[in-house]
Amino acid sequence: MTVEHATREDAQYLELGDYNCLAIIESQTFDADGIQIEWTQSRHHPERFAFEDTALRSRQNRATN
């Protein structure tokens, strides 16, 4: 995830108004053999973008006291 300056095309399609940047999300998907099968990039208007993240740890990786 990055924040980058908007291109002319971004400004045209996303109706950015006074904004000159947008959030860009890139993701990759791999199959069971580790071969990349998909790459996506999505571009988001700053007023319509929110990011939430949840990190989980498996029980076996937790330190014991």
A tleap script that builds the chain and sets N, CA, C and O, in Angstrom:
source leaprc.protein.ff14SB
mol = sequence {
  NMET THR VAL GLU HIE ALA THR ARG GLU ASP
  ALA GLN TYR LEU GLU LEU GLY ASP TYR ASN
  CYS LEU ALA ILE ILE GLU SER GLN THR PHE
  ASP ALA ASP GLY ILE GLN ILE GLU TRP THR
  GLN SER ARG HIE HIE PRO GLU ARG PHE ALA
  PHE GLU ASP THR ALA LEU ARG SER ARG GLN
  ASN ARG ALA THR CASN
}
set mol.1.N position { 0.857 -1.159 0.000 }
set mol.1.CA position { 0.000 0.000 0.000 }
set mol.1.C position { 0.907 1.227 0.000 }
set mol.1.O position { 1.844 1.321 0.793 }
set mol.2.N position { 0.618 2.160 -0.895 }
set mol.2.CA position { 1.369 3.402 -0.978 }
set mol.2.C position { 0.408 4.561 -1.204 }
set mol.2.O position { -0.756 4.365 -1.554 }
set mol.3.N position { 0.915 5.760 -0.999 }
set mol.3.CA position { 0.204 6.978 -1.385 }
set mol.3.C position { 1.086 7.639 -2.433 }
set mol.3.O position { 2.272 7.873 -2.200 }
set mol.4.N position { 0.503 7.937 -3.583 }
set mol.4.CA position { 1.279 8.486 -4.690 }
set mol.4.C position { 0.566 9.680 -5.301 }
set mol.4.O position { -0.639 9.862 -5.127 }
set mol.5.N position { 1.339 10.498 -6.025 }
set mol.5.CA position { 0.743 11.612 -6.755 }
set mol.5.C position { -0.188 11.060 -7.830 }
set mol.5.O position { 0.099 10.046 -8.466 }
set mol.6.N position { -1.288 11.741 -8.011 }
set mol.6.CA position { -2.269 11.319 -9.005 }
set mol.6.C position { -1.791 11.660 -10.414 }
set mol.6.O position { -1.139 12.680 -10.636 }
set mol.7.N position { -2.125 10.800 -11.343 }
set mol.7.CA position { -1.876 11.085 -12.754 }
set mol.7.C position { -3.072 11.865 -13.304 }
set mol.7.O position { -4.085 12.009 -12.620 }
set mol.8.N position { -2.961 12.357 -14.512 }
set mol.8.CA position { -4.113 13.024 -15.153 }
set mol.8.C position { -5.293 12.069 -15.267 }
set mol.8.O position { -6.444 12.451 -15.058 }
set mol.9.N position { -4.987 10.827 -15.600 }
set mol.9.CA position { -6.052 9.823 -15.735 }
set mol.9.C position { -6.731 9.571 -14.382 }
set mol.9.O position { -7.954 9.446 -14.322 }
set mol.10.N position { -5.949 9.495 -13.298 }
set mol.10.CA position { -6.537 9.337 -11.962 }
set mol.10.C position { -7.492 10.485 -11.662 }
set mol.10.O position { -8.622 10.266 -11.223 }
set mol.11.N position { -7.030 11.711 -11.902 }
set mol.11.CA position { -7.850 12.894 -11.617 }
set mol.11.C position { -9.138 12.884 -12.427 }
set mol.11.O position { -10.195 13.280 -11.936 }
set mol.12.N position { -9.042 12.433 -13.660 }
set mol.12.CA position { -10.228 12.389 -14.529 }
set mol.12.C position { -11.243 11.376 -14.034 }
set mol.12.O position { -12.418 11.707 -13.882 }
set mol.13.N position { -10.812 10.151 -13.782 }
set mol.13.CA position { -11.755 9.087 -13.446 }
set mol.13.C position { -12.187 9.084 -11.981 }
set mol.13.O position { -13.292 8.644 -11.662 }
set mol.14.N position { -11.326 9.570 -11.092 }
set mol.14.CA position { -11.661 9.542 -9.672 }
set mol.14.C position { -12.213 10.864 -9.159 }
set mol.14.O position { -12.557 10.979 -7.983 }
set mol.15.N position { -12.301 11.863 -10.036 }
set mol.15.CA position { -12.842 13.167 -9.658 }
set mol.15.C position { -12.198 13.646 -8.357 }
set mol.15.O position { -12.886 13.843 -7.356 }
set mol.16.N position { -10.882 13.831 -8.376 }
set mol.16.CA position { -10.108 14.146 -7.187 }
set mol.16.C position { -10.264 15.581 -6.695 }
set mol.16.O position { -9.907 15.873 -5.554 }
set mol.17.N position { -10.778 16.471 -7.508 }
set mol.17.CA position { -10.946 17.853 -7.069 }
set mol.17.C position { -9.607 18.466 -6.680 }
set mol.17.O position { -8.683 18.495 -7.492 }
set mol.18.N position { -9.490 18.958 -5.444 }
set mol.18.CA position { -8.257 19.596 -4.979 }
set mol.18.C position { -7.183 18.607 -4.532 }
set mol.18.O position { -6.049 19.011 -4.272 }
set mol.19.N position { -7.511 17.335 -4.440 }
set mol.19.CA position { -6.517 16.333 -4.033 }
set mol.19.C position { -5.518 16.093 -5.160 }
set mol.19.O position { -5.880 16.113 -6.337 }
set mol.20.N position { -4.272 15.870 -4.795 }
set mol.20.CA position { -3.258 15.559 -5.804 }
set mol.20.C position { -2.610 14.196 -5.563 }
set mol.20.O position { -1.586 13.874 -6.165 }
set mol.21.N position { -3.216 13.395 -4.675 }
set mol.21.CA position { -2.666 12.068 -4.397 }
set mol.21.C position { -3.803 11.078 -4.162 }
set mol.21.O position { -4.961 11.466 -4.007 }
set mol.22.N position { -3.456 9.803 -4.138 }
set mol.22.CA position { -4.438 8.758 -3.902 }
set mol.22.C position { -3.740 7.545 -3.295 }
set mol.22.O position { -2.519 7.409 -3.371 }
set mol.23.N position { -4.534 6.675 -2.696 }
set mol.23.CA position { -4.014 5.431 -2.124 }
set mol.23.C position { -3.972 4.376 -3.217 }
set mol.23.O position { -4.913 4.230 -3.997 }
set mol.24.N position { -2.866 3.644 -3.259 }
set mol.24.CA position { -2.707 2.588 -4.261 }
set mol.24.C position { -2.412 1.284 -3.528 }
set mol.24.O position { -1.493 1.202 -2.713 }
set mol.25.N position { -3.207 0.278 -3.834 }
set mol.25.CA position { -3.056 -1.038 -3.225 }
set mol.25.C position { -2.639 -2.015 -4.308 }
set mol.25.O position { -3.302 -2.125 -5.340 }
set mol.26.N position { -1.547 -2.721 -4.079 }
set mol.26.CA position { -1.118 -3.781 -4.992 }
set mol.26.C position { -1.156 -5.095 -4.233 }
set mol.26.O position { -0.793 -5.152 -3.058 }
set mol.27.N position { -1.592 -6.139 -4.895 }
set mol.27.CA position { -1.596 -7.460 -4.265 }
set mol.27.C position { -1.194 -8.515 -5.280 }
set mol.27.O position { -1.362 -8.356 -6.489 }
set mol.28.N position { -0.662 -9.588 -4.742 }
set mol.28.CA position { -0.230 -10.717 -5.558 }
set mol.28.C position { -0.824 -11.978 -4.963 }
set mol.28.O position { -0.924 -12.110 -3.743 }
set mol.29.N position { -1.215 -12.898 -5.818 }
set mol.29.CA position { -1.757 -14.177 -5.396 }
set mol.29.C position { -0.892 -15.278 -5.998 }
set mol.29.O position { -0.536 -15.234 -7.175 }
set mol.30.N position { -0.560 -16.267 -5.168 }
set mol.30.CA position { 0.287 -17.376 -5.595 }
set mol.30.C position { -0.457 -18.687 -5.421 }
set mol.30.O position { -1.264 -18.830 -4.503 }
set mol.31.N position { -0.190 -19.645 -6.301 }
set mol.31.CA position { -0.805 -20.964 -6.156 }
set mol.31.C position { -0.006 -21.799 -5.157 }
set mol.31.O position { 0.988 -21.324 -4.608 }
set mol.32.N position { -0.434 -23.036 -4.920 }
set mol.32.CA position { 0.209 -23.900 -3.938 }
set mol.32.C position { 1.669 -24.197 -4.268 }
set mol.32.O position { 2.436 -24.561 -3.376 }
set mol.33.N position { 2.066 -24.050 -5.526 }
set mol.33.CA position { 3.454 -24.283 -5.933 }
set mol.33.C position { 4.301 -23.018 -5.859 }
set mol.33.O position { 5.479 -23.039 -6.217 }
set mol.34.N position { 3.710 -21.916 -5.398 }
set mol.34.CA position { 4.444 -20.670 -5.283 }
set mol.34.C position { 4.531 -19.869 -6.565 }
set mol.34.O position { 5.302 -18.914 -6.649 }
set mol.35.N position { 3.750 -20.246 -7.565 }
set mol.35.CA position { 3.750 -19.532 -8.841 }
set mol.35.C position { 2.706 -18.418 -8.788 }
set mol.35.O position { 1.550 -18.651 -8.435 }
set mol.36.N position { 3.129 -17.210 -9.142 }
set mol.36.CA position { 2.201 -16.084 -9.122 }
set mol.36.C position { 1.150 -16.276 -10.211 }
set mol.36.O position { 1.464 -16.505 -11.379 }
set mol.37.N position { -0.110 -16.174 -9.783 }
set mol.37.CA position { -1.209 -16.365 -10.731 }
set mol.37.C position { -2.051 -15.112 -10.902 }
set mol.37.O position { -2.924 -15.066 -11.769 }
set mol.38.N position { -1.799 -14.086 -10.079 }
set mol.38.CA position { -2.594 -12.873 -10.184 }
set mol.38.C position { -1.810 -11.700 -9.613 }
set mol.38.O position { -1.078 -11.844 -8.633 }
set mol.39.N position { -1.974 -10.537 -10.239 }
set mol.39.CA position { -1.445 -9.278 -9.728 }
set mol.39.C position { -2.520 -8.242 -9.927 }
set mol.39.O position { -3.066 -8.118 -11.023 }
set mol.40.N position { -2.834 -7.495 -8.888 }
set mol.40.CA position { -3.841 -6.448 -9.018 }
set mol.40.C position { -3.306 -5.138 -8.464 }
set mol.40.O position { -2.449 -5.117 -7.581 }
set mol.41.N position { -3.828 -4.057 -8.999 }
set mol.41.CA position { -3.543 -2.727 -8.476 }
set mol.41.C position { -4.862 -1.969 -8.460 }
set mol.41.O position { -5.549 -1.880 -9.478 }
set mol.42.N position { -5.207 -1.429 -7.309 }
set mol.42.CA position { -6.413 -0.610 -7.214 }
set mol.42.C position { -6.019 0.782 -6.730 }
set mol.42.O position { -5.087 0.937 -5.942 }
set mol.43.N position { -6.743 1.791 -7.212 }
set mol.43.CA position { -6.429 3.189 -6.931 }
set mol.43.C position { -7.659 3.802 -6.262 }
set mol.43.O position { -8.775 3.654 -6.761 }
set mol.44.N position { -7.461 4.490 -5.135 }
set mol.44.CA position { -8.579 4.907 -4.294 }
set mol.44.C position { -8.555 6.392 -3.975 }
set mol.44.O position { -7.508 6.951 -3.648 }
set mol.45.N position { -9.721 7.028 -4.074 }
set mol.45.CA position { -9.910 8.430 -3.711 }
set mol.45.C position { -9.642 8.580 -2.208 }
set mol.45.O position { -10.103 7.748 -1.426 }
set mol.46.N position { -8.910 9.618 -1.786 }
set mol.46.CA position { -8.579 9.792 -0.366 }
set mol.46.C position { -9.793 9.889 0.557 }
set mol.46.O position { -9.722 9.431 1.698 }
set mol.47.N position { -10.885 10.460 0.108 }
set mol.47.CA position { -12.066 10.584 0.967 }
set mol.47.C position { -12.872 9.293 1.065 }
set mol.47.O position { -13.750 9.172 1.920 }
set mol.48.N position { -12.582 8.334 0.200 }
set mol.48.CA position { -13.371 7.103 0.179 }
set mol.48.C position { -12.533 5.881 0.519 }
set mol.48.O position { -12.925 4.751 0.227 }
set mol.49.N position { -11.388 6.106 1.133 }
set mol.49.CA position { -10.476 5.000 1.417 }
set mol.49.C position { -10.295 4.844 2.921 }
set mol.49.O position { -10.096 5.826 3.635 }
set mol.50.N position { -10.366 3.612 3.391 }
set mol.50.CA position { -10.079 3.289 4.787 }
set mol.50.C position { -9.282 1.997 4.805 }
set mol.50.O position { -9.480 1.126 3.959 }
set mol.51.N position { -8.390 1.876 5.759 }
set mol.51.CA position { -7.563 0.676 5.862 }
set mol.51.C position { -7.713 0.102 7.258 }
set mol.51.O position { -7.581 0.817 8.251 }
set mol.52.N position { -7.988 -1.183 7.329 }
set mol.52.CA position { -8.047 -1.904 8.596 }
set mol.52.C position { -7.173 -3.131 8.470 }
set mol.52.O position { -7.117 -3.759 7.413 }
set mol.53.N position { -6.495 -3.470 9.543 }
set mol.53.CA position { -5.587 -4.617 9.510 }
set mol.53.C position { -5.762 -5.420 10.785 }
set mol.53.O position { -5.913 -4.853 11.868 }
set mol.54.N position { -5.741 -6.724 10.660 }
set mol.54.CA position { -5.796 -7.618 11.805 }
set mol.54.C position { -4.637 -8.591 11.694 }
set mol.54.O position { -4.477 -9.263 10.675 }
set mol.55.N position { -3.837 -8.665 12.733 }
set mol.55.CA position { -2.714 -9.603 12.754 }
set mol.55.C position { -3.014 -10.691 13.776 }
set mol.55.O position { -3.342 -10.395 14.925 }
set mol.56.N position { -2.902 -11.936 13.363 }
set mol.56.CA position { -3.148 -13.070 14.246 }
set mol.56.C position { -1.885 -13.896 14.367 }
set mol.56.O position { -1.145 -14.069 13.398 }
set mol.57.N position { -1.648 -14.399 15.550 }
set mol.57.CA position { -0.516 -15.290 15.786 }
set mol.57.C position { -1.046 -16.646 16.210 }
set mol.57.O position { -1.995 -16.733 16.990 }
set mol.58.N position { -0.446 -17.684 15.707 }
set mol.58.CA position { -0.891 -19.008 16.144 }
set mol.58.C position { -0.413 -19.235 17.571 }
set mol.58.O position { 0.595 -18.670 17.993 }
set mol.59.N position { -1.133 -20.053 18.301 }
set mol.59.CA position { -0.831 -20.299 19.716 }
set mol.59.C position { 0.597 -20.818 19.899 }
set mol.59.O position { 1.253 -20.449 20.872 }
set mol.60.N position { 1.090 -21.655 19.003 }
set mol.60.CA position { 2.415 -22.241 19.167 }
set mol.60.C position { 3.544 -21.210 19.073 }
set mol.60.O position { 4.647 -21.472 19.554 }
set mol.61.N position { 3.297 -20.056 18.472 }
set mol.61.CA position { 4.331 -19.035 18.344 }
set mol.61.C position { 4.345 -18.043 19.497 }
set mol.61.O position { 5.231 -17.191 19.561 }
set mol.62.N position { 3.391 -18.134 20.401 }
set mol.62.CA position { 3.337 -17.195 21.516 }
set mol.62.C position { 4.359 -17.593 22.577 }
set mol.62.O position { 4.557 -18.775 22.860 }
set mol.63.N position { 4.989 -16.604 23.144 }
set mol.63.CA position { 5.954 -16.852 24.222 }
set mol.63.C position { 5.211 -17.329 25.456 }
set mol.63.O position { 4.115 -16.848 25.745 }
set mol.64.N position { 5.786 -18.254 26.177 }
set mol.64.CA position { 5.165 -18.746 27.405 }
set mol.64.C position { 5.879 -18.124 28.597 }
set mol.64.O position { 7.079 -17.858 28.547 }
set mol.65.N position { 5.130 -17.897 29.664 }
set mol.65.CA position { 5.707 -17.295 30.890 }
set mol.65.C position { 5.963 -18.340 31.915 }
set mol.65.O position { 6.444 -18.030 33.006 }
savepdb mol mol.pdb
quit
